[in-house]
């Protein structure tokens, strides 16, 4: 059973997490929650700290509690993200957790994140597929399929979840991710979902504003997208996804993106946008080196 289901007492703190309101998650009073939800609630707070890049705090908080699989998974994810350039040990630990505690939801989500991010995609999918009705796992599977450029599989996963989760926040968001790949009228549908979250004071956060901005970019509304990204950066000047999308927007608008790129390199040097740009630049230079320009007098 998913402890974060819409019928449970964790629904509000869980929704806050997926709306990107991480500080609100940390401030959430969980003292009245039942004992069975103590670990899932604490894990949400640990995930919020990881999202806020408070890696040392998470590692210190759970050290000595690695016998609890959820906390062991939180520690390995924090260790991985703290030093992504030297992550072999964390990846191996994640693989061991997946092998020995793969039926645990916290392990599926957090160790699965390490595996997926480190390129062990099939292992991550195999681990996540063990979930028992978890929308968090479904959302991760959808993201992985989109990163694989398998929009068909991502759409199928979201559609199957819709059948049993109905109008859940995560289902709406996952379908919007898929829609941004499918294009056409789906761009507008995705915009409505993200705009509703981004502009409501109770749910506004950099995460939802970035979602709105991406939808605006696809709809060709660059000034509106820039305004949404600036709103996100006003909340958190170092939000890596906001900076990455502002870099893309500036490029599309014919503006110099160097300054924003520098800010992104400082905020998160291993951001996927930077890694992709580096890879494509190297491929272009390798191709260019095969040709010698000829000049005629």
C-alpha positions as CSV (number, residue, x, y, z in Angstrom):
1,X,0.0,0.0,0.0
2,X,1.2,3.5,-0.8
3,X,1.6,5.5,2.4
4,X,1.2,8.7,0.4
5,X,-2.2,7.8,-1.1
6,X,-4.9,10.5,-1.2
7,X,-6.8,8.7,1.5
8,X,-4.0,8.9,4.1
9,X,-2.9,11.5,6.6
10,X,0.3,12.2,4.7
11,X,-1.6,13.7,1.7
12,X,-1.0,17.3,2.5
13,X,2.7,17.1,3.3
14,X,3.1,14.8,0.2
15,X,1.4,17.3,-2.0
16,X,3.6,20.1,-0.7
17,X,6.7,18.1,-1.6
18,X,5.6,17.5,-5.1
19,X,4.6,21.1,-5.5
20,X,8.2,22.0,-4.7
21,X,7.4,23.6,-1.4
22,X,10.3,22.1,0.4
23,X,10.6,24.6,3.2
24,X,6.9,24.0,4.0
25,X,7.5,20.3,4.1
26,X,10.3,20.8,6.7
27,X,8.0,23.0,8.8
28,X,5.1,20.6,8.7
29,X,4.0,19.4,12.1
30,X,3.9,15.6,12.0
31,X,3.5,15.0,15.7
32,X,-0.1,14.0,15.4
33,X,0.6,11.4,12.7
34,X,0.1,7.7,13.5
35,X,3.2,5.7,14.4
36,X,2.9,3.7,11.1
37,X,3.5,7.0,9.2
38,X,6.5,8.1,11.3
39,X,9.1,6.8,8.8
40,X,7.3,7.9,5.6
41,X,6.8,11.4,7.1
42,X,10.4,11.7,8.1
43,X,11.5,10.4,4.7
44,X,9.5,13.1,3.0
45,X,11.4,15.7,5.2
46,X,14.7,14.1,4.3
47,X,13.8,14.2,0.6
48,X,12.9,17.9,1.0
49,X,16.3,18.5,2.5
50,X,18.0,16.7,-0.4
51,X,16.0,18.9,-2.8
52,X,17.3,21.9,-1.0
53,X,20.8,20.5,-1.3
54,X,21.2,20.1,2.4
55,X,23.3,16.9,1.9
56,X,25.5,17.1,5.0
57,X,22.5,17.6,7.2
58,X,20.8,14.5,5.8
59,X,23.9,12.4,6.1
60,X,24.4,13.5,9.7
61,X,20.7,13.0,10.6
62,X,20.5,9.4,9.5
63,X,24.0,8.2,10.4
64,X,23.7,5.2,12.7
65,X,20.1,4.4,11.4
66,X,21.1,2.7,8.2
67,X,19.4,-0.5,9.4
68,X,16.2,1.2,8.4
69,X,16.2,0.9,4.6
70,X,14.5,4.2,4.0
71,X,17.1,6.1,5.9
72,X,20.0,4.1,4.3
73,X,18.5,5.1,0.9
74,X,18.3,8.8,1.9
75,X,21.9,8.7,3.0
76,X,23.2,7.1,-0.2
77,X,21.3,9.7,-2.3
78,X,22.6,12.6,-0.3
79,X,26.2,11.2,-0.6
80,X,25.7,10.7,-4.3
81,X,24.4,14.2,-5.0
82,X,27.0,15.8,-2.6
83,X,29.9,14.7,-4.8
84,X,28.5,13.5,-8.2
85,X,32.0,13.5,-9.7
86,X,33.2,10.8,-7.3
87,X,30.1,8.6,-6.9
88,X,31.2,5.1,-7.5
89,X,30.9,4.0,-3.9
90,X,27.4,5.6,-3.6
91,X,26.3,3.8,-6.8
92,X,27.5,0.5,-5.5
93,X,25.7,1.0,-2.2
94,X,22.5,1.8,-4.1
95,X,22.9,-1.4,-6.1
96,X,23.3,-3.4,-2.9
97,X,20.2,-1.8,-1.3
98,X,18.3,-2.5,-4.5
99,X,19.3,-6.1,-4.3
100,X,18.6,-6.7,-0.6
101,X,15.8,-4.2,0.1
102,X,14.2,-3.8,-3.2
103,X,10.7,-4.3,-1.9
104,X,11.0,-1.1,0.2
105,X,9.4,2.0,-1.3
106,X,12.0,4.4,0.1
107,X,14.7,2.3,-1.5
108,X,12.9,2.1,-4.8
109,X,12.6,5.9,-5.0
110,X,15.9,7.1,-3.6
111,X,18.3,4.3,-4.6
112,X,16.4,4.2,-7.9
113,X,17.2,7.9,-8.3
114,X,20.9,7.2,-7.8
115,X,20.8,4.3,-10.3
116,X,18.9,6.3,-13.0
117,X,21.1,9.4,-12.6
118,X,24.3,7.4,-12.8
119,X,23.3,5.7,-16.1
120,X,22.1,2.4,-14.6
121,X,18.7,3.0,-16.2
122,X,17.5,-0.6,-16.7
123,X,18.4,-1.4,-13.1
124,X,16.5,1.6,-11.9
125,X,13.4,0.6,-13.9
126,X,13.6,-3.0,-12.6
127,X,13.7,-1.6,-9.1
128,X,10.9,0.8,-9.5
129,X,8.7,-1.8,-11.2
130,X,8.4,-3.5,-7.8
131,X,6.2,-0.8,-6.4
132,X,2.8,-1.6,-5.1
133,X,0.6,1.3,-6.3
134,X,3.0,4.1,-5.7
135,X,2.5,7.3,-7.7
136,X,6.0,8.5,-6.7
137,X,7.4,5.4,-8.5
138,X,5.1,5.9,-11.4
139,X,6.3,9.5,-11.8
140,X,9.9,8.4,-11.7
141,X,9.2,5.7,-14.3
142,X,7.6,8.3,-16.6
143,X,10.6,10.6,-16.2
144,X,13.0,7.8,-17.1
145,X,11.1,6.8,-20.2
146,X,11.0,10.5,-21.3
147,X,14.8,10.7,-20.8
148,X,15.0,7.6,-23.0
149,X,12.9,9.4,-25.6
150,X,10.3,6.6,-25.2
151,X,7.3,8.9,-25.1
152,X,5.1,6.0,-25.9
153,X,6.1,4.1,-22.8
154,X,5.8,7.2,-20.7
155,X,2.3,7.9,-22.0
156,X,1.3,4.3,-21.3
157,X,2.6,4.4,-17.7
158,X,0.7,7.7,-17.0
159,X,-2.5,6.3,-18.6
160,X,-2.4,3.2,-16.5
161,X,-1.9,5.3,-13.4
162,X,-4.9,7.4,-14.3
163,X,-7.1,4.3,-14.1
164,X,-6.4,3.8,-10.4
165,X,-5.3,7.2,-9.2
166,X,-7.8,9.3,-11.1
167,X,-7.4,13.0,-10.5
168,X,-4.2,12.8,-8.4
169,X,-1.7,15.7,-8.5
170,X,1.1,13.4,-9.6
171,X,-1.0,11.9,-12.4
172,X,-1.9,15.4,-13.7
173,X,1.8,16.4,-13.6
174,X,3.1,13.2,-15.1
175,X,0.6,13.5,-18.0
176,X,1.7,17.1,-18.4
177,X,5.3,16.0,-18.8
178,X,4.3,13.6,-21.4
179,X,2.2,16.2,-23.2
180,X,5.2,18.5,-23.4
181,X,6.8,15.8,-25.5
182,X,3.8,15.0,-27.6
183,X,3.2,18.6,-28.6
184,X,0.3,20.1,-30.4
185,X,-2.8,20.8,-28.2
186,X,-1.0,19.0,-25.4
187,X,1.2,22.0,-24.8
188,X,-1.9,24.1,-23.8
189,X,-3.2,21.3,-21.6
190,X,0.2,21.1,-19.8
191,X,0.2,24.9,-19.4
192,X,-3.2,24.9,-17.6
193,X,-1.9,22.3,-15.1
194,X,1.3,24.1,-14.3
195,X,-0.2,27.6,-14.4
196,X,-2.9,26.7,-11.9
197,X,-0.2,25.4,-9.5
198,X,2.3,28.2,-10.2
199,X,0.0,31.2,-9.8
200,X,-2.0,30.0,-6.7
201,X,-0.3,31.5,-3.6
202,X,-0.8,28.2,-1.7
203,X,1.1,26.1,-4.3
204,X,3.5,28.6,-5.9
205,X,7.2,27.4,-5.9
206,X,10.1,27.5,-8.3
207,X,9.3,24.0,-9.4
208,X,5.8,24.9,-10.5
209,X,6.9,28.2,-12.1
210,X,9.5,26.4,-14.1
211,X,6.8,24.0,-15.3
212,X,4.7,26.9,-16.4
213,X,7.6,28.6,-18.1
214,X,8.5,25.4,-20.1
215,X,4.9,25.2,-21.3
216,X,5.0,28.9,-22.3
217,X,8.3,28.3,-24.3
218,X,6.6,25.5,-26.2
219,X,3.7,27.7,-26.9
220,X,6.0,30.4,-28.3
221,X,5.3,32.9,-25.5
222,X,8.8,33.8,-24.6
223,X,8.2,37.0,-22.7
224,X,5.6,35.2,-20.5
225,X,8.1,32.3,-20.0
226,X,10.8,34.8,-19.0
227,X,8.5,36.4,-16.4
228,X,7.7,33.0,-14.9
229,X,11.4,32.1,-14.7
230,X,12.2,35.4,-13.1
231,X,9.5,34.7,-10.5
232,X,11.1,31.4,-9.7
233,X,14.6,33.1,-9.4
234,X,13.1,35.8,-7.2
235,X,12.2,32.9,-4.8
236,X,15.5,31.1,-5.2
237,X,18.2,32.8,-7.1
238,X,20.2,29.6,-7.4
239,X,17.4,27.3,-8.6
240,X,19.2,25.2,-11.2
241,X,16.2,24.2,-13.3
242,X,15.1,27.8,-13.6
243,X,18.6,28.9,-14.6
244,X,18.8,26.0,-17.2
245,X,15.6,27.0,-18.8
246,X,16.5,30.7,-18.7
247,X,19.7,29.8,-20.6
248,X,17.6,28.0,-23.2
249,X,15.1,30.9,-23.4
250,X,17.9,33.4,-23.9
251,X,19.3,31.3,-26.7
252,X,15.9,31.1,-28.4
253,X,15.4,34.8,-28.0
254,X,18.8,35.6,-29.5
255,X,20.2,36.9,-26.2
256,X,23.6,36.2,-24.7
257,X,23.3,33.1,-22.5
258,X,26.8,33.1,-21.1
259,X,26.0,34.9,-17.9
260,X,23.1,32.6,-17.0
261,X,25.3,29.6,-18.0
262,X,27.9,30.8,-15.6
263,X,25.4,31.0,-12.8
264,X,24.2,27.5,-13.6
265,X,27.7,26.2,-13.5
266,X,28.1,27.7,-10.0
267,X,24.7,26.4,-8.8
268,X,24.9,22.9,-10.2
269,X,27.9,21.9,-12.3
270,X,26.5,18.5,-13.2
271,X,23.1,19.8,-14.3
272,X,21.9,17.7,-17.3
273,X,21.7,20.8,-19.5
274,X,25.4,21.5,-19.0
275,X,26.3,17.8,-19.5
276,X,24.3,17.6,-22.7
277,X,25.7,20.9,-24.0
278,X,29.3,19.7,-23.3
279,X,28.6,16.4,-25.1
280,X,27.1,18.0,-28.2
281,X,29.9,20.6,-28.4
282,X,32.5,17.8,-28.3
283,X,30.6,15.9,-31.0
284,X,30.4,19.0,-33.2
285,X,34.1,19.8,-32.8
286,X,35.0,16.2,-33.6
287,X,32.9,16.3,-36.8
288,X,34.3,19.7,-37.7
289,X,37.9,18.5,-37.4
290,X,37.3,16.0,-40.2
291,X,36.9,18.8,-42.7
292,X,39.5,21.3,-44.0
293,X,38.1,24.5,-45.5
294,X,39.3,25.3,-49.0
295,X,39.9,28.9,-50.1
296,X,40.2,29.9,-53.7
297,X,42.2,32.9,-54.8
